Amino acid sequence: MKFEHVHIRNFKCYAETDLSLRPGVTVIHGVNGSGKSSLLEACFFALYGAAAIDGTLDEAIANDAEEMVVELEFTHDGGEYRVEREVKIRGDTAGTTTCLLETPEGQLEGVTDVEAHIEGLLRMDAEAFVNCAYVRQGEVNKLINASPGERQDMIDDLLQLGKLETYRERASDARVGVKRVRDRKQELLADREATIEAKEDKDLHDTLNALESELAEVTDDIETKERERDAARETLEAAEDVLGAAEERREEIETLEAEIEELTEAIAETERERETIDERVGTLREDLETLESDLEAAIAEADLGSEADAETVADRLEELETEADDLREEIETHRLEAQEHANKAESERERTEEYREQASETRSEAEDLAAEAEKATETLESKRERLAEMDDRIEELRATVAEAPVERDRLEAHRESIRTDLDDANERLAELRTELKNARESVAEAERLLDAGKCPECGQPVEGSPHVETIEDDRRRVEELEAELEAKRDEIETLEADHEQAVEFVEAEAERSRLAENRADVRSLIDERESTIEDKQRRAETLREEAAEHETEAKAADERADAAETAAGAAREKIGELNREKKRLDEERERLERIEELLAEIEGTERDIERLRERRANEADLNDQRRERLAEKRDRKAELEAEFDEAAIEEAEAEKTRAENYLADVEPYLEKRREERDRLQNEIGAVENELEELEDLRTQREELEAVVERLRSLYEEAAELEETYADLRAELRQRNVDRLEAMLNETFDLVYQNDSYARIELDGDYELTVYQKDGTELAPDQLSGGERALFNLSLRCAIYRLLSEGIEGSAPTPPLILDEPTVFLDAGHVSKLVELIESMTDHGVAQIIVVSHDEELVGAADDLIAVRKDPTTNRSSAERSAAAGALT
C-alpha cells in the first residue's frame, strides 16, 4: 500500500493543503510546532476516522471553521482507492456528514461500511495500525514499556493469531454451554424417573375399577328415585288442572259481574251525554243569529249592496291587492331614486374631503422637500472640506512611500522576501537549539559515566565506551553550536527590524491606495448630492401646483353634493303622497277581510249544529247495542253458577298436597346422590389423567435419555476443538517467535555491528533479552536512552517485516511511518537509524515517511516536504522541497 495524495481543509492547524506523496523515503521537516505530525494524523484520520485522533472531532476542526475535509488517495494491491471524510459543526457538537470510499469495485458510503472495508483491506484496525506501521511521536518505547500480556496481545493481533484465541474462547464457551444444558437435562431426567416411580406405587388400575363399581350403584339409585319423582309430578299436574278449571269458572263469574256493572253505568252515562248535546245545539243557534246580525252591519259599512257573498268579497280583495302592489312598486322606485341621490351626495362629500386632504399632504410634502434641499446644501459644504483633507493625506503618504528602497509595485514582494528569510532563520534557530540540547545531554551523560566509573544500570566499566571516547568532540560541538546560535539570534534581530520597516511601507501604500479610491467615491457623492438638491427643489414647486388643483376639484365636488341632496328631498316628498293612498286601500281591505271572516264563522257554526245532531243519534244506537250485551252476560253468569262442584275441588286439593310433600323430600336426596356421583366421576377422571401422565412421563424419559447422550458426545467434541485451537495458536506463535527473533537479530546486527552486543533472544511470551559479547544478560530497559529507542525501532521494523512477509503480498502493508524517531537519539544513533531505514528499503518497503528536523535524515531522504506556520494567521502549509538526497 502507498499513499499517493492528500488534500486537507481546516484540519487542526491546516487551512488548505494539497500534497502528493512519492515512493521511497520521504522526510517531513520543519520547526517544532509547525504541524508536521498533524499532516500524518490527517492521513491516519482519513483511514480510521475518530479513532485515529487525540481528543474529539470538535477539537480537530481548525479554529473559527465550521467544517473540515480530509481526502486521501492511495494504491493497494494494484488497485486505486480514494477515501473522503467531511465533518461539520451542528449546534454544539461536530459530526461526520460525508464518509465515502471509492474502490475498483465501486463506491462505499457511511462510517461503518467504509471503516470495515479499510480494516479488511489492511487486516488491521486503528490500534493495530499504530502498533505495526505508525510509530507516533513519543511512543517509540511503547512495545518495551508494555506489560508481557499487553505485548503478547499486540503482536498476536498483528499476526492474526488473536483470531485463533477468539475461536478457542468460542469453543470454550460452547463447551461450557453444552455442559450446562447437559446437566439441566440430566437433572430433568432424574426428576422424571422419580415421578414415574411414585405414580407406579399408587396401583392406579385397581383404584379405577373400585371407583367405577361404586359409581354404577349410585347411578341406579338416582334413576329409580327420578322415575318415582316423575309420577308424583304427573299427579300434581292432574290435581292442579282440576283446581285450575274451578278457579277459572270463579274468575269468569267475577269478570261477568264486573262487566254487567260496567255496561249499566255506560248506558246511564250515554243518556246524560245526549242531554248535554241538546243544550249545546241550542247555544250554537243563538251564536248563529248574532253572527248573521254582525254580517248585515259589516255589509252596510262596506257599501256592497245585496250581493255580499264570499265570491264577491274575494274578488274585491284581489282588486285591492293589485292596486296595493302597484303603489308599493311606485314607492320603491321613488325610494331607490332618493337613495341614489343621497349616495351621490355622500360620495361627493367624501371626494371633497379627499381632495382637501391630498392638497394638504401635497403642500406638506413640498415644504419637507424644500427643507431637505436646504439641509443637503449645508452637508455638501462639509463633504467638500473632507475632500480637501483627503488630498493632503494622500500627498503625505506618497512622500513616505517614495522613501522605500524598492518600487511601489514591489513593496509586498520585498516584505515577503524578508519574511521568508526570517522564517528560515527561525527554523534554523529551532534546529540549532535542538542540536545544542542533544549535544549538551550527550556531554552530561558522558561526564556522569566518567564520574561514576561504570554504568549505573548494567554495571559495566565505561572506559573505552563510545559515549566516553567522543566527549571532547561533543564539547567542541557544543561550543560551535552556541556560537552559531548567537550569530543566528543577531541575524534574526536585524531581519525583524527590516521586516517591521517593510510592513510600514506596505501599510502606507495600502492606506494611500485606499484613500485614493475613497476620494473618487467622495467626489462622486458630492456630484450626486448637487443633482439631488436641484431635483428636490423642482419637485417642491411641482407639488405646490398640484395642491392648488386639488383645492379647485374639492370646491366642484361640494357643489355636486348640494344638487344631489335637493333631488333626494323631492323624491322623499313623492313617497309621502303614495304612502297616504296606500293607507286608504289598507283600511278598505281590512273591512272586506272582516266580512270574509264572518261568512266563514256562520258556515262553521251551521256545520257544528249538524254534526251534534248526528252524534246524538249515534249514541242512541250505541245504548241499544249495550242493552243486548247486558242481557247475554246475565244469562252466562247464571249458567256458570249452576256448574260449580265443591266436592271435586276438595279431593283435588288433597292429591296436590301429597304430591308436593313427596317432591319436597325427594329433591334433596337426589341432589346429595348426584353430588356423590359427580365426586366419583371426578375421581375416576383424575385416576385416568394420572394414567395418561404416567405414559407421557415414560415417553419423556426415553426422549431425555437420547438428548443426554447426544449432549455428552457434543461436550467431548467441543473440548477437543478448544484444545485444537490452543495447540494451533501455540504452534503458530512459536513459528512467528522464531522468525521474529531471526529478523530482529538481523536488524539489530545491522545497526550494532562490532559493538558490545551479541544477540537478542525472544521467548514464547515475547519477553526480550539482550546478550552482551561476554554473555551478560540485559533487559531492554537497562539500555541507555538512545540505545533503548533504537532497539525499539528495530523491534517495530522486524514486526513490520514479519507481517509483510507473512501475508506474502496478498495484503500489502501500509507505509512505514516514523514520527520524530530521533527525539531520544544522539548523533551517533541517528546514523544507525539511517542505516535501519536503508535496510527496510532494501527489504522491499515501498514507502517510508519520516517526520524529523535532523539534518542527517533530511540529507538522506529521497523526497523532502517542508512544513511552515504563518505567525500572522497561525496556519500551517506543506510543500515539496527542491533538495533531497538518497538513502541508497
C-alpha positions in Angstrom: 0.0 0.0 0.0 1.2 3.5 -0.8 -0.1 7.0 0.0 -0.4 8.9 -3.3 -2.1 12.2 -2.5 -3.7 14.0 0.5 -6.0 17.0 0.5 -6.7 18.8 3.8 -9.0 21.7 4.6 -9.4 23.1 8.2 -7.8 20.1 9.9 -6.2 21.3 13.1 -3.5 23.9 12.1 -4.1 23.5 8.3 -6.4 25.8 6.3 -6.0 24.3 2.8 -3.2 21.9 1.7 -2.7 19.6 -1.3 0.2 17.3 -1.2 1.4 14.4 -3.4 3.5 11.6 -1.7 6.0 9.6 -3.6 7.5 6.1 -3.2 10.8 5.7 -1.3 11.9 7.6 1.8 10.1 10.9 2.4 11.2 13.2 5.2 8.8 15.8 6.5 10.8 18.6 8.3 10.0 21.9 9.9 10.4 23.7 13.2 8.8 22.4 16.4 5.0 23.2 16.5 4.8 23.8 12.7 2.3 21.0 12.2 4.4 18.1 10.9 2.7 15.4 13.0 -0.8 16.9 12.1 -0.1 16.1 8.5 0.4 12.4 9.2 -2.5 12.4 11.6 -4.8 13.7 8.8 -3.8 10.6 6.7 -4.5 8.4 9.7 -7.9 10.1 10.3 -8.8 9.6 6.6 -8.4 5.8 7.1 -9.8 5.2 10.5 -11.9 8.3 11.5 -12.4 9.5 15.0 -10.4 6.5 16.5 -7.2 8.0 14.8 -7.2 11.4 16.5 -6.4 12.5 20.1 -9.4 14.3 21.6 -12.8 15.0 20.0 -13.9 15.8 16.4 -14.7 19.4 17.6 -11.0 19.8 18.6 -9.8 18.5 15.3 -11.6 21.3 13.3 -9.4 24.4 12.9 -10.4 27.5 15.0 -13.2 29.7 13.6 -14.0 27.0 11.0 -17.4 25.3 10.7 -16.3 22.2 8.7 -13.2 20.2 7.9 -12.4 17.8 5.0 -9.7 15.2 4.6 -9.2 13.3 1.3 -6.6 10.5 0.9 -5.8 8.8 -2.4 -3.8 5.5 -2.1 -2.9 2.4 -4.1 -3.3 -1.1 -2.6 -2.6 -4.5 -4.1 -2.6 -3.0 -7.6 -5.9 -1.1 -7.1 -6.6 2.7 -6.8 -8.6 4.0 -3.8 -9.8 7.4 -2.6 -11.3 8.0 0.9 -13.0 11.2 1.8 -14.3 12.4 5.2 -16.2 15.6 5.9 -17.0 16.8 9.5 -19.3 19.8 10.2 -20.3 21.5 13.4 -24.0 21.4 14.1 -25.2 23.1 17.2 -22.7 22.4 20.0 -21.0 19.3 18.6 -19.3 18.1 15.4 -20.4 15.1 13.4 -19.4 13.3 10.3 -21.5 14.4 7.3 -19.7 12.6 4.5 -17.7 9.4 4.6 -17.1 7.6 1.3 -14.6 5.2 -0.2 -14.0 4.8 -3.9 -12.6 1.3 -4.8 -12.0 -0.5 -8.1 -15.3 -2.4 -7.4 -17.4 0.7 -6.7 -18.2 3.3 -4.1 -19.0 2.7 -0.4 -20.7 5.3 1.9 -21.2 5.5 5.6 -18.7 5.4 8.5 -19.4 1.8 9.5 -19.1 0.3 5.9 -16.0 2.4 5.0 -14.0 1.6 8.1 -15.0 -2.1 8.0 -13.7 -2.2 4.3 -10.4 -0.5 5.2 -9.8 -2.8 8.1 -10.5 -5.7 5.8 -8.0 -4.4 3.2 -5.2 -3.8 5.7 -6.2 -6.7 8.0 -5.7 -4.2 11.0 -7.8 -1.7 12.9 -6.6 1.7 14.1 -4.8 0.2 17.2 -3.0 -2.4 15.1 -2.0 0.3 12.6 -0.1 2.3 15.3 1.4 -0.9 16.7 2.8 -2.0 13.4 3.3 0.7 10.8 2.9 4.1 12.6 5.4 4.9 15.3 3.8 8.0 16.7 5.7 10.8 18.4 6.6 9.9 22.0 5.5 6.2 21.5 8.8 4.8 20.3 9.2 2.8 23.5 5.6 1.6 23.5 6.4 -2.1 23.0 9.1 -2.4 25.5 7.2 -0.4 28.2 4.1 -2.6 27.7 3.5 -5.5 30.1 4.2 -9.0 28.8 0.5 -9.7 28.4 -0.1 -6.4 26.5 2.9 -7.0 24.3 1.7 -10.6 23.6 -1.8 -9.3 22.6 -0.4 -6.6 20.4 1.9 -8.9 18.4 -0.6 -11.8 18.2 -3.3 -9.4 16.9 -0.9 -8.1 14.2 0.0 -11.6 13.1 -3.7 -12.7 13.1 -3.2 -15.1 16.0 -5.8 -13.3 18.0 -8.5 -14.9 15.8 -7.4 -18.3 17.0 -7.8 -17.2 20.6 -11.2 -15.9 19.7 -12.1 -19.2 18.2 -10.7 -21.1 21.2 -12.8 -18.9 23.5 -15.9 -19.5 21.4 -15.2 -23.3 21.6 -14.8 -23.0 25.3 -18.0 -21.0 25.7 -19.7 -23.7 23.5 -18.3 -26.5 25.7 -19.4 -24.7 28.9 -22.8 -24.0 27.4 -23.3 -27.7 26.3 -22.3 -28.9 29.8 -24.8 -26.5 31.4 -27.6 -27.8 29.1 -26.5 -31.4 29.7 -26.5 -31.0 33.5 -30.0 -29.5 33.3 -31.3 -32.4 31.1 -29.8 -34.9 33.5 -31.5 -33.3 36.4 -34.7 -33.3 34.5 -34.3 -37.0 33.6 -33.8 -37.9 37.3 -36.9 -35.9 38.2 -38.9 -37.8 35.6 -37.7 -41.2 36.9 -38.7 -40.3 40.5 -42.1 -39.1 39.4 -42.8 -42.3 37.4 -41.8 -44.5 40.3 -44.1 -42.6 42.7 -47.1 -43.0 40.3 -46.4 -46.7 39.7 -46.6 -47.2 43.6 -50.2 -45.9 43.6 -51.8 -49.0 41.9 -53.9 -46.8 39.7 -55.7 -49.6 37.8 -57.3 -51.2 41.0 -58.3 -47.8 42.2 -60.1 -47.1 38.9 -62.0 -50.4 39.0 -63.3 -49.8 42.6 -64.5 -46.3 41.7 -66.3 -47.4 38.6 -68.3 -50.1 40.6 -69.4 -47.6 43.2 -70.4 -45.2 40.5 -72.8 -47.8 38.9 -74.6 -48.4 42.2 -75.2 -44.6 42.8 -76.4 -44.2 39.2 -79.0 -46.9 39.5 -80.4 -45.4 42.8 -80.7 -42.0 41.2 -82.6 -43.4 38.2 -85.2 -45.2 40.5 -85.8 -42.0 42.5 -86.2 -39.9 39.4 -88.9 -42.3 38.0 -90.9 -42.0 41.3 -90.4 -38.2 41.2 -91.9 -38.1 37.7 -95.0 -40.0 38.8 -95.6 -37.6 41.7 -95.2 -34.7 39.2 -98.0 -36.1 37.0 -100.4 -36.5 40.0 -99.6 -32.9 41.0 -100.3 -31.7 37.4 -103.7 -33.5 37.3 -104.8 -32.0 40.7 -103.7 -28.6 39.6 -105.7 -28.9 36.4 -109.0 -29.6 38.4 -108.3 -26.8 40.7 -107.3 -24.5 37.8 -110.6 -25.2 36.0 -112.6 -24.3 39.2 -110.6 -21.2 39.6 -111.2 -20.2 36.0 -115.0 -20.5 36.5 -114.8 -18.4 39.7 -112.7 -15.8 37.9 -115.1 -15.8 34.9 -118.2 -15.2 37.2 -116.4 -12.3 38.9 -115.4 -10.9 35.5 -119.1 -11.1 34.3 -120.3 -9.4 37.4 -117.9 -6.5 36.7 -118.8 -6.3 33.1 -122.6 -6.2 33.9 -122.0 -3.3 36.3 -119.8 -1.5 33.7 -122.4 -1.8 30.9 -125.1 -0.5 33.3 -123.1 2.6 34.1 -122.1 3.2 30.4 -125.8 3.2 29.4 -126.6 5.8 32.1 -123.6 8.0 31.1 -124.6 8.0 27.4 -128.1 9.1 28.2 -126.7 12.0 30.2 -124.4 13.0 27.3 -127.3 13.1 24.9 -129.0 15.7 27.1 -125.7 17.8 27.0 -125.7 17.7 23.2 -129.3 19.1 23.2 -128.1 22.0 25.3 -125.1 22.7 23.0 -127.2 22.8 19.9 -129.4 25.5 21.5 -126.3 27.6 22.3 -125.0 27.3 18.7 -128.3 28.5 17.3 -128.1 31.7 19.4 -124.5 32.3 18.2 -125.6 31.9 14.6 -128.2 34.6 15.0 -125.6 37.0 16.4 -123.1 36.4 13.5 -125.8 37.0 10.9 -126.6 40.3 12.6 -122.9 41.4 12.6 -122.7 40.4 8.9 -125.5 42.7 7.9 -123.8 45.7 9.7 -120.4 45.0 8.1 -122.0 44.8 4.6 -123.8 48.1 5.1 -120.5 49.7 6.2 -118.6 48.4 3.2 -121.4 49.6 0.8 -121.6 46.3 -1.0 -125.3 46.2 -1.6 -127.3 43.0 -1.7 -124.6 40.9 -3.4 -122.2 40.4 -0.4 -121.4 36.8 -0.9 -118.0 35.1 -0.3 -117.1 35.2 -4.0 -117.8 38.9 -4.4 -115.8 39.8 -1.3 -112.8 37.7 -2.6 -112.9 39.4 -6.0 -112.9 42.8 -4.4 -109.9 41.9 -2.1 -108.0 40.7 -5.1 -108.6 44.0 -6.9 -107.4 45.9 -3.8 -104.2 43.8 -3.5 -103.4 44.6 -7.2 -103.7 48.3 -6.5 -101.6 48.0 -3.4 -98.9 46.2 -5.3 -98.7 49.0 -7.9 -98.4 51.6 -5.1 -95.6 49.6 -3.5 -93.7 49.4 -6.7 -94.0 53.1 -7.3 -93.0 53.8 -3.7 -89.9 51.5 -4.1 -89.0 53.3 -7.4 -89.0 56.7 -5.7 -87.2 55.2 -2.6 -84.4 54.0 -4.8 -84.2 57.3 -6.6 -83.9 59.1 -3.3 -81.3 56.7 -2.1 -79.3 57.1 -5.3 -79.3 60.9 -4.9 -78.3 60.6 -1.2 -75.5 58.2 -2.0 -74.2 60.5 -4.7 -74.3 63.4 -2.3 -72.4 61.4 0.3 -69.8 60.2 -2.3 -69.3 63.8 -3.5 -68.8 65.0 0.2 -66.2 62.2 0.7 -64.5 63.2 -2.6 -64.4 66.8 -1.3 -62.6 65.7 1.8 -60.1 63.5 -0.2 -59.3 66.4 -2.4 -58.7 68.7 0.6 -56.5 66.0 2.3 -54.5 65.5 -0.9 -54.0 69.2 -1.2 -52.8 69.4 2.5 -50.5 66.3 2.1 -49.0 67.6 -1.2 -48.4 71.1 0.3 -46.7 69.4 3.4 -44.5 67.2 1.2 -43.5 70.3 -0.8 -42.4 72.0 2.4 -40.5 68.9 3.6 -38.6 68.7 0.2 -37.7 72.4 0.4 -36.3 71.8 4.0 -34.4 68.7 2.9 -32.8 70.6 0.0 -31.7 73.4 2.3 -30.2 70.9 4.8 -28.4 68.9 2.0 -26.8 72.2 0.8 -25.3 72.6 4.3 -24.0 68.9 4.3 -22.5 69.4 0.9 -20.1 72.0 2.2 -18.7 69.6 4.9 -18.1 67.0 2.2 -16.1 69.5 0.1 -13.9 70.2 3.2 -13.4 66.4 3.7 -12.2 66.1 0.1 -9.5 68.7 0.7 -8.3 66.9 3.8 -8.0 63.6 1.9 -5.9 65.3 -0.8 -3.5 66.5 1.8 -3.2 63.0 3.4 -2.6 61.3 0.0 0.3 63.6 -0.7 1.8 62.9 2.7 1.6 59.1 2.2 3.0 59.4 -1.4 6.1 61.1 0.1 6.5 58.3 2.7 6.3 55.5 0.1 8.9 57.4 -2.0 11.5 56.7 0.7 11.1 52.9 0.3 14.2 51.0 -1.1 12.1 49.4 -3.9 9.5 50.5 -6.4 5.9 50.9 -5.1 4.6 47.8 -7.0 7.4 45.6 -5.4 6.7 46.6 -1.8 4.7 43.4 -1.0 7.3 41.1 -2.6 10.0 42.9 -0.6 8.1 42.3 2.6 7.5 38.6 1.8 11.2 38.1 0.9 12.2 39.5 4.3 9.5 37.3 5.9 10.8 34.2 4.2 14.4 34.9 5.3 13.1 35.5 8.8 11.1 32.1 8.8 14.2 30.3 7.5 16.3 31.9 10.2 13.8 31.0 12.9 13.6 27.4 11.6 17.4 27.1 11.7 17.4 28.7 15.2 15.0 25.9 16.4 17.1 23.3 14.8 20.3 24.7 16.5 18.5 24.7 19.9 17.6 21.0 19.4 21.1 20.1 18.3 22.6 22.1 21.2 20.3 20.4 23.7 21.1 16.9 22.3 24.9 17.7 22.4 24.7 19.0 25.9 22.8 15.9 27.0 25.5 13.7 25.4 28.2 15.6 27.2 26.3 15.5 30.5 25.7 11.7 30.2 29.4 11.0 29.4 30.6 13.2 32.3 28.2 11.3 34.6 29.6 8.0 33.4 33.2 9.2 33.9 32.4 10.3 37.4 30.8 7.0 38.3 33.5 4.9 36.5 30.9 2.3 35.4 27.3 2.2 34.0 24.8 2.5 36.9 22.4 0.3 35.0 24.4 -2.7 33.7 27.5 -2.3 36.0 30.0 -2.5 33.1 33.1 -0.2 33.0 32.8 2.9 30.9 36.4 3.2 29.9 36.6 2.9 26.1 32.9 3.1 25.6 31.5 5.1 22.7 29.9 7.7 25.0 33.2 8.5 26.8 35.6 8.4 23.8 33.7 11.2 21.9 33.3 13.6 24.9 35.9 16.1 23.6 34.3 16.2 20.2 30.9 16.7 21.8 32.3 19.6 23.9 33.7 21.3 20.8 30.4 20.7 19.1 28.6 22.4 21.9 30.8 25.5 21.6 30.4 25.7 17.9 26.6 25.4 18.2 26.5 28.1 20.9 28.4 30.5 18.7 26.3 29.7 15.7 23.2 30.1 17.9 24.3 33.6 19.0 25.0 34.7 15.4 21.6 33.4 14.3 19.9 35.5 17.0 21.7 38.7 15.8 20.7 37.9 12.2 17.0 37.4 13.3 17.0 40.7 15.2 18.2 42.6 12.1 15.7 40.7 9.9 12.9 41.6 12.3 13.8 45.3 12.2 13.9 45.2 8.4 10.6 43.3 8.3 8.9 45.9 10.6 10.0 48.8 8.3 8.9 46.8 5.2 5.5 46.3 6.9 5.2 50.1 7.5 5.9 50.8 3.8 3.3 48.2 2.7 0.7 49.7 5.1 1.4 53.2 4.0 1.0 52.2 0.3 -2.2 50.4 1.2 -3.6 53.4 3.0 -2.7 55.7 0.1 -4.4 53.4 -2.4 -7.5 53.1 -0.2 -7.7 56.9 0.3 -7.4 57.4 -3.5 -10.3 55.1 -4.0 -12.3 56.8 -1.3 -11.5 60.3 -2.8 -13.2 59.2 -6.0 -16.2 58.0 -4.0 -16.4 61.3 -2.1 -16.1 63.3 -5.4 -18.9 61.2 -6.9 -21.0 61.6 -3.8 -20.7 65.5 -4.0 -21.8 65.5 -7.6 -24.7 63.2 -6.8 -25.7 65.4 -3.8 -25.7 68.6 -6.0 -28.0 66.8 -8.6 -30.3 65.6 -5.7 -30.7 69.2 -4.3 -31.9 70.5 -7.7 -34.3 67.6 -8.1 -35.9 68.3 -4.7 -36.3 72.0 -5.4 -38.1 71.3 -8.7 -40.2 68.6 -7.1 -41.3 71.0 -4.3 -42.6 73.6 -6.9 -44.5 70.9 -8.8 -46.2 69.7 -5.6 -47.4 73.2 -4.8 -49.1 73.4 -8.2 -50.8 70.1 -7.6 -52.1 71.3 -4.2 -53.9 74.2 -5.9 -55.5 71.9 -8.4 -56.8 69.6 -5.5 -58.5 72.7 -3.9 -60.3 73.5 -7.1 -61.6 69.9 -7.5 -62.8 69.9 -3.9 -65.0 73.0 -4.5 -66.6 71.4 -7.6 -67.4 68.2 -5.7 -69.0 70.2 -2.9 -71.4 71.9 -5.4 -72.4 68.5 -6.9 -73.2 67.1 -3.5 -75.7 70.1 -2.8 -77.6 69.3 -6.1 -77.8 65.6 -5.3 -79.3 66.3 -1.8 -82.0 68.6 -3.4 -83.1 65.8 -5.8 -83.2 63.3 -2.9 -85.7 65.6 -1.0 -88.1 65.8 -3.9 -88.2 62.0 -4.2 -89.0 61.7 -0.5 -92.0 64.1 -0.8 -93.5 61.9 -3.6 -93.0 58.8 -1.4 -95.2 60.5 1.3 -98.1 61.1 -1.1 -98.0 57.5 -2.3 -98.0 56.2 1.4 -101.2 58.1 2.1 -103.0 56.5 -0.8 -101.7 53.0 0.3 -103.2 53.6 3.8 -106.7 54.2 2.4 -106.5 50.9 0.4 -105.3 49.1 3.6 -108.4 50.3 5.6 -110.9 49.2 2.9 -109.1 45.8 2.7 -109.5 45.3 6.5 -113.3 45.9 6.3 -113.6 43.3 3.5 -111.5 40.8 5.4 -113.9 41.2 8.4 -116.9 40.3 6.2 -115.0 37.3 4.9 -114.3 36.1 8.4 -118.0 36.5 9.5 -119.1 34.5 6.4 -116.7 31.7 7.3 -117.8 31.7 11.0 -121.5 31.4 10.0 -120.8 28.5 7.8 -118.7 26.8 10.5 -121.5 27.2 13.1 -124.0 25.6 10.8 -121.7 22.6 10.3 -121.2 22.2 14.1 -125.1 22.1 14.7 -125.5 19.4 12.1 -122.5 17.4 13.5 -124.0 17.4 17.0 -127.4 16.2 15.8 -125.7 13.2 14.1 -123.7 12.4 17.2 -126.9 12.3 19.4 -128.5 9.8 17.0 -125.3 7.6 17.0 -125.2 7.4 20.8 -128.9 6.3 20.9 -127.9 3.3 18.6 -124.9 2.5 20.9 -127.0 2.2 24.0 -129.4 -0.2 22.3 -126.4 -2.5 21.5 -125.1 -2.3 25.1 -128.5 -3.4 26.5 -128.4 -6.5 24.2 -124.9 -7.5 25.6 -126.0 -6.9 29.2 -128.8 -9.5 28.8 -126.3 -12.1 27.3 -123.8 -11.7 30.2 -126.5 -12.1 32.9 -127.5 -15.4 31.2 -123.9 -16.7 31.1 -123.4 -15.9 34.8 -126.4 -17.9 35.8 -125.1 -20.9 33.7 -121.6 -20.9 35.4 -123.1 -20.7 38.9 -125.2 -23.9 38.2 -122.0 -25.9 37.1 -119.8 -25.3 40.2 -118.8 -28.8 42.2 -117.3 -28.2 45.7 -116.6 -32.0 46.4 -114.3 -32.5 43.4 -112.4 -29.4 44.3 -111.7 -30.7 47.9 -110.3 -34.1 46.5 -108.0 -32.3 44.1 -106.6 -30.2 46.8 -105.7 -33.3 48.9 -103.9 -35.0 46.0 -101.9 -31.8 45.3 -100.7 -31.6 48.9 -99.5 -35.2 49.0 -97.6 -34.8 45.7 -95.9 -31.6 46.8 -94.7 -33.2 50.1 -93.1 -36.1 48.3 -91.4 -33.8 45.7 -90.1 -31.7 48.6 -88.4 -34.7 50.2 -87.0 -36.4 47.1 -85.2 -33.4 45.5 -82.6 -33.0 48.4 -82.0 -36.8 48.4 -81.4 -36.7 44.6 -79.1 -33.7 44.9 -77.0 -35.5 47.5 -76.7 -38.6 45.4 -75.8 -36.5 42.3 -73.0 -34.9 44.2 -71.8 -38.3 45.2 -72.0 -39.4 41.5 -70.1 -36.2 40.4 -67.4 -36.9 43.0 -66.9 -40.4 41.8 -66.7 -39.3 38.2 -64.1 -36.6 39.1 -62.0 -39.2 41.0 -62.3 -41.6 38.0 -61.2 -38.7 35.7 -58.2 -37.9 37.9 -57.1 -41.5 38.0 -57.4 -41.7 34.2 -55.4 -38.5 33.9 -52.7 -39.9 36.1 -52.5 -43.0 33.9 -52.1 -40.8 30.8 -49.5 -38.7 32.6 -47.6 -41.9 33.5 -47.5 -42.9 29.8 -46.3 -39.4 28.8 -43.6 -39.4 31.5 -42.3 -42.8 30.3 -42.2 -41.3 26.7 -40.4 -38.2 28.0 -37.9 -40.3 29.9 -36.9 -42.1 26.7 -36.5 -38.8 24.8 -34.4 -37.2 27.6 -32.1 -40.3 27.7 -31.5 -39.8 24.0 -30.8 -36.0 24.4 -28.4 -36.5 27.3 -26.5 -39.0 25.3 -26.2 -36.5 22.3 -25.1 -33.7 24.7 -22.5 -35.9 26.2 -21.0 -36.5 22.8 -21.2 -32.8 21.8 -19.4 -31.8 25.0 -16.5 -34.1 24.2 -16.3 -32.7 20.6 -16.3 -29.0 21.9 -13.5 -29.8 24.4 -11.4 -31.4 21.6 -12.0 -28.4 19.4 -10.9 -26.0 22.1 -7.7 -27.9 22.7 -7.0 -28.0 18.9 -7.3 -24.1 18.7 -5.0 -23.7 21.7 -2.4 -26.1 20.3 -2.5 -24.4 16.9 -2.1 -20.9 18.4 0.9 -22.1 20.4 2.5 -23.8 17.4 1.9 -20.7 15.1 3.2 -18.3 17.8 6.4 -20.3 18.3 6.9 -20.2 14.5 6.4 -16.5 14.5 8.7 -16.1 17.6 11.5 -17.9 15.8 11.1 -15.8 12.6 10.7 -12.6 14.5 13.8 -13.4 16.6 15.8 -14.0 13.5 14.6 -10.8 11.8 15.2 -8.8 15.0 18.8 -10.1 15.3 19.4 -9.4 11.7 18.2 -5.8 12.0 20.0 -5.2 15.4 23.2 -6.7 14.0 23.0 -4.3 11.1 22.9 -1.2 13.4 25.2 -2.5 16.1 27.9 -4.3 14.1 31.2 -4.8 16.1 29.6 -3.2 19.3 29.4 -4.9 22.7 26.0 -6.6 22.0 26.0 -10.2 20.7 22.3 -11.2 20.1 18.7 -10.8 21.2 16.6 -13.6 22.5 12.8 -13.7 22.2 10.8 -16.3 24.2 7.3 -17.7 23.5 5.6 -14.9 25.5 7.5 -12.3 23.6 9.9 -11.5 26.5 13.0 -9.8 25.2 16.6 -10.3 26.5 19.8 -8.6 25.2 23.1 -10.5 25.4 26.4 -8.7 25.5 29.6 -10.1 23.9 30.7 -11.5 27.3 27.3 -13.4 27.7 25.9 -10.9 30.2 22.1 -10.7 30.0 20.4 -7.3 29.9 16.7 -6.4 29.9 15.8 -3.8 27.2 15.0 -1.2 29.8 18.7 -1.4 31.0 20.0 0.1 27.8 20.8 3.8 27.5 18.1 6.2 26.3 19.4 6.2 22.7 20.1 2.5 22.6 16.7 1.7 24.0 15.0 3.9 21.4 17.0 2.3 18.6 16.2 -1.2 20.0 12.5 -0.4 19.9 12.7 0.9 16.4 14.5 -2.3 15.4 11.7 -4.3 17.0 9.0 -2.4 15.3 10.8 -2.8 11.9 11.2 -6.5 12.4 7.5 -6.9 13.3 6.6 -4.9 10.1 8.8 -7.2 8.0 7.3 -10.3 9.6 3.8 -9.1 8.9 4.6 -8.2 5.3 6.4 -11.5 4.5 3.8 -13.5 6.5 1.0 -12.5 4.2 3.2 -12.9 1.1 1.9 -9.9 -0.7 -1.8 -10.9 -0.6 -2.5 -7.8 1.5 0.3 -5.3 1.2 1.2 -3.4 4.4 0.7 0.3 4.7 3.6 2.8 4.6 6.1 2.6 7.4 5.7 5.9 9.3 8.2 7.2 11.9 7.1 10.4 13.7 10.1 12.2 15.4 12.1 9.0 15.9 15.3 11.0 16.8 13.9 12.6 20.0 16.0 10.3 22.2 18.9 9.7 19.8 22.3 11.4 19.7 24.3 12.0 16.5 25.8 8.5 16.5 22.4 6.8 17.0 20.9 8.9 14.2 23.4 7.4 11.8 22.3 4.0 12.9 18.7 5.0 12.3 19.6 6.0 8.8 21.1 2.5 8.3 18.0 0.9 9.7 15.8 2.8 7.3 18.2 1.8 4.4 17.7 -1.9 5.4 13.9 -1.6 5.3 14.2 -0.1 1.8 16.4 -3.0 0.8 13.8 -5.4 2.1 11.3 -4.0 -0.3 9.3 -1.5 1.8 7.9 0.7 -0.9 7.2 3.9 1.1 8.7 5.2 4.3 7.6 8.5 5.8 9.7 10.1 8.5 8.9 13.3 10.5 12.1 14.9 11.7 14.2 18.1 11.5 17.5 16.1 11.8 20.0 17.3 9.1 21.3 13.8 8.5 17.9 12.3 7.9 16.9 15.3 5.8 20.0 14.9 3.7 19.5 11.2 3.2 15.8 11.4 2.0 14.5 10.6 -1.4 11.9 13.3 -1.1 11.6 16.3 1.2 8.4 18.0 2.4 8.8 21.3 4.3 6.1 22.4 6.8 5.9 26.1 7.8 3.4 28.0 10.1 2.5 31.6 9.3 2.9 33.6 12.5 0.2 36.1 11.5 -2.6 33.5 10.7 -1.2 30.6 12.8 -1.9 28.4 9.9 0.4 25.7 8.6 1.3 24.8 5.0 3.3 22.0 3.4 5.2 21.9 0.1 7.8 19.8 -1.5 11.4 20.9 -1.1 13.7 21.0 -4.1 16.8 19.4 -2.5 16.8 15.8 -1.4 19.5 13.1 -1.2 19.2 9.3 -1.5 19.4 6.8 1.3 20.8 4.3 -1.0 
